[in-house]
């Protein structure tokens, strides 16, 4: 009898321990931690964007799952510009792949590059003005204009942003 009671106690203890162990297991969350996701995205894009990223904003409830995508925005320091981001979950653990949907264009750098190209093409000095905004957030395919002045006169150059990396092309009109 003693062994039957002892066996029941062991069985009850095993059941209690089994239930407790099952309850203490952490179940994988069905959503990503928004704050952690925003910090991770900031680290990924921080080296790819100038000026610095002030803040990343993502949706509050991001469903976890391999292949799922969502959109976020990166707010830039000083300029008030916002860069659109597409974020894809690479695996079920929440590893992220981040794509910039907008280019951050340094118009002063564009003016310097354009001036060099004009001097090389026309073999004379130019003054180039691409506007007062130092930094612009521009969607690929968008255009803006710069003006170039030389001793022969003034011309308008259409600048096309070709990709989210900020690559530009110039349409230099002949006079």
KOLPALUM-880125 format. One line per 5 residues: number of its first residue (from 1); for each residue x, y, z of C-alpha. Coordinates in nm, 4 decimals. Example, Ala and Ser with C-alpha at 12.3 -4.5 7.8 and 13.67 -1.06 7.14 Angstrom:
2
1) 1.2300,-0.4500,0.7800; 1.3670,-0.1060,0.7140 .
***
This chain:
175
1) 0.0000,0.0000,0.0000; 0.2793,0.2244,0.0850; 0.4309,0.1779,-0.2591; 0.0933,0.2484,-0.4287; 0.0591,0.5768,-0.2357 .
6) 0.4182,0.6644,-0.3088; 0.3589,0.5934,-0.6802; 0.0484,0.8190,-0.6810; 0.2453,1.0998,-0.5148; 0.5227,1.0675,-0.7734 .
11) 0.2660,1.0637,-1.0553; 0.0910,1.3730,-0.9127; 0.4266,1.5463,-0.8687; 0.5245,1.4611,-1.2268; 0.1936,1.5995,-1.3562 .
16) 0.2325,1.9214,-1.1562; 0.5909,1.9652,-1.2762; 0.4897,1.8876,-1.6360; 0.2061,2.1411,-1.6309; 0.4290,2.4017,-1.4677 .
21) 0.7005,2.3425,-1.7262; 0.4459,2.3736,-2.0086; 0.3144,2.6994,-1.8677; 0.6588,2.8480,-1.8274; 0.7606,2.7905,-2.1906 .
26) 0.7708,3.1149,-2.3802; 0.5530,3.1088,-2.6847; 0.6933,3.2989,-2.9859; 0.5199,3.6338,-3.0186; 0.2836,3.6797,-3.3127 .
31) 0.3989,4.0384,-3.3624; 0.7372,4.2060,-3.3769; 0.8422,4.4392,-3.0970; 0.7884,4.7789,-3.2617; 1.0509,4.9664,-3.0562 .
36) 1.3101,4.6956,-3.1158; 1.2231,4.6821,-3.4854; 1.2624,5.0596,-3.5189; 1.6023,5.0481,-3.3439; 1.7184,4.7628,-3.5698 .
41) 1.6097,4.9503,-3.8827; 1.7884,5.2654,-3.7626; 2.1126,5.0655,-3.7277; 2.0736,4.9192,-4.0776; 2.0012,5.2460,-4.2596 .
46) 2.2125,5.4778,-4.0447; 2.5222,5.4127,-4.2529; 2.3310,5.4516,-4.5810; 2.1715,5.7912,-4.5183; 2.3173,6.1367,-4.4609 .
51) 2.2145,6.3376,-4.2604; 2.1617,6.1234,-3.9541; 1.8313,5.9552,-3.8877; 1.6436,6.1268,-3.6064; 1.3736,5.8635,-3.5668 .
56) 1.2249,5.5580,-3.7378; 0.8483,5.5115,-3.7297; 0.6809,5.1780,-3.8016; 0.3254,5.0464,-3.7515; 0.2334,4.9502,-3.3951 .
61) 0.1292,4.5892,-3.4663; 0.3623,4.4220,-3.7142; 0.2645,4.0596,-3.7747; 0.5621,3.8249,-3.7407; 0.6306,3.5871,-4.0265 .
66) 0.8866,3.4951,-4.2875; 0.8327,3.6912,-4.6092; 0.5929,3.9440,-4.4568; 0.6511,4.3076,-4.5529; 0.5595,4.6383,-4.3982 .
71) 0.6393,5.0065,-4.4458; 0.8201,5.2453,-4.2149; 0.9489,5.6030,-4.2358; 1.2857,5.7442,-4.1334; 1.2763,6.1052,-4.0149 .
76) 1.6006,6.2892,-4.0859; 1.7850,6.5244,-3.8516; 1.7625,6.8927,-3.9298; 1.5910,6.8756,-4.2670; 1.2507,6.7527,-4.1646 .
81) 1.2705,6.5114,-4.4566; 1.1132,6.1675,-4.4427; 1.2453,5.8621,-4.6246; 0.9999,5.5836,-4.7043; 1.1240,5.2325,-4.6237 .
86) 1.0044,4.8863,-4.7261; 1.0924,4.6217,-4.4688; 1.0719,4.2470,-4.5314; 1.1061,3.9756,-4.2689; 1.3687,3.7316,-4.3923 .
91) 1.2907,3.4533,-4.1463; 1.0551,3.3596,-3.8633; 1.3021,3.5007,-3.6067; 1.2390,3.8594,-3.7192; 1.5562,3.9152,-3.9258 .
96) 1.4864,4.2172,-4.1471; 1.5816,4.3304,-4.4968; 1.5385,4.7068,-4.5399; 1.5009,4.8874,-4.8743; 1.5064,5.2638,-4.9141 .
101) 1.2209,5.3790,-5.1376; 1.3428,5.7389,-5.1548; 1.6815,5.8934,-5.2242; 1.8450,6.1495,-5.0001; 2.0053,6.3923,-5.2445 .
106) 2.2731,6.6395,-5.1424; 2.2048,6.9253,-5.3846; 2.5399,7.0908,-5.3118; 2.7174,6.7699,-5.4146; 2.4981,6.7521,-5.7272 .
111) 2.5917,7.1118,-5.8154; 2.9626,7.0344,-5.7705; 2.9411,6.7206,-5.9873; 2.7330,6.8977,-6.2521; 2.9812,7.1861,-6.2658 .
116) 3.2677,6.9409,-6.3242; 3.0765,6.7726,-6.6060; 2.9890,7.1036,-6.7702; 3.3494,7.2258,-6.7543; 3.4684,6.8967,-6.9044 .
121) 3.2085,6.9073,-7.1825; 3.2240,7.2765,-7.2772; 3.5820,7.3603,-7.1681; 3.4878,7.6760,-6.9804; 3.3969,7.7875,-6.6291 .
126) 3.0421,7.7529,-6.4921; 2.8548,7.8635,-6.1839; 2.5876,7.6076,-6.0902; 2.2885,7.6556,-5.8606; 2.0632,7.3627,-5.7653 .
131) 1.8432,7.5519,-5.5190; 1.8545,7.6548,-5.1567; 1.7716,7.3142,-5.0067; 2.0957,7.1493,-4.9030; 1.9361,6.8043,-4.8695 .
136) 1.6235,6.6754,-5.0463; 1.4288,6.3533,-5.0108; 1.3321,6.2517,-5.3635; 1.1496,5.9501,-5.5063; 1.3374,5.7687,-5.7851 .
141) 1.2214,5.8938,-6.1225; 1.1630,6.2448,-5.9894; 1.3348,6.5477,-6.1363; 1.4509,6.8878,-6.0242; 1.6320,7.1645,-6.2066 .
146) 1.9636,7.3361,-6.1681; 2.0777,7.6487,-6.3455; 2.4225,7.6881,-6.4924; 2.5748,8.0183,-6.5894; 2.8868,8.0747,-6.7957 .
151) 3.0237,8.3693,-6.9963; 2.8067,8.2628,-7.2905; 2.4805,8.2758,-7.0934; 2.2515,8.0747,-6.8706; 2.1031,7.7287,-6.9190 .
156) 1.8652,7.5045,-6.7236; 1.9635,7.1447,-6.6510; 1.7063,6.8812,-6.5606; 1.8375,6.6420,-6.2963; 1.6701,6.2996,-6.2745 .
161) 1.7084,6.0848,-5.9637; 1.7452,5.7348,-6.1085; 1.7406,5.5172,-5.7944; 1.7006,5.5163,-5.4169; 2.0791,5.5325,-5.3749 .
166) 2.0670,5.8889,-5.5066; 2.2249,5.8285,-5.8465; 2.1431,6.1181,-6.0779; 2.1543,6.1837,-6.4498; 2.1646,6.5203,-6.6250 .
171) 1.9750,6.6474,-6.9278; 2.1948,6.9322,-7.0413; 2.0130,7.1335,-7.3006; 2.2215,7.2716,-7.5827; 2.1856,7.6463,-7.6285 .
***
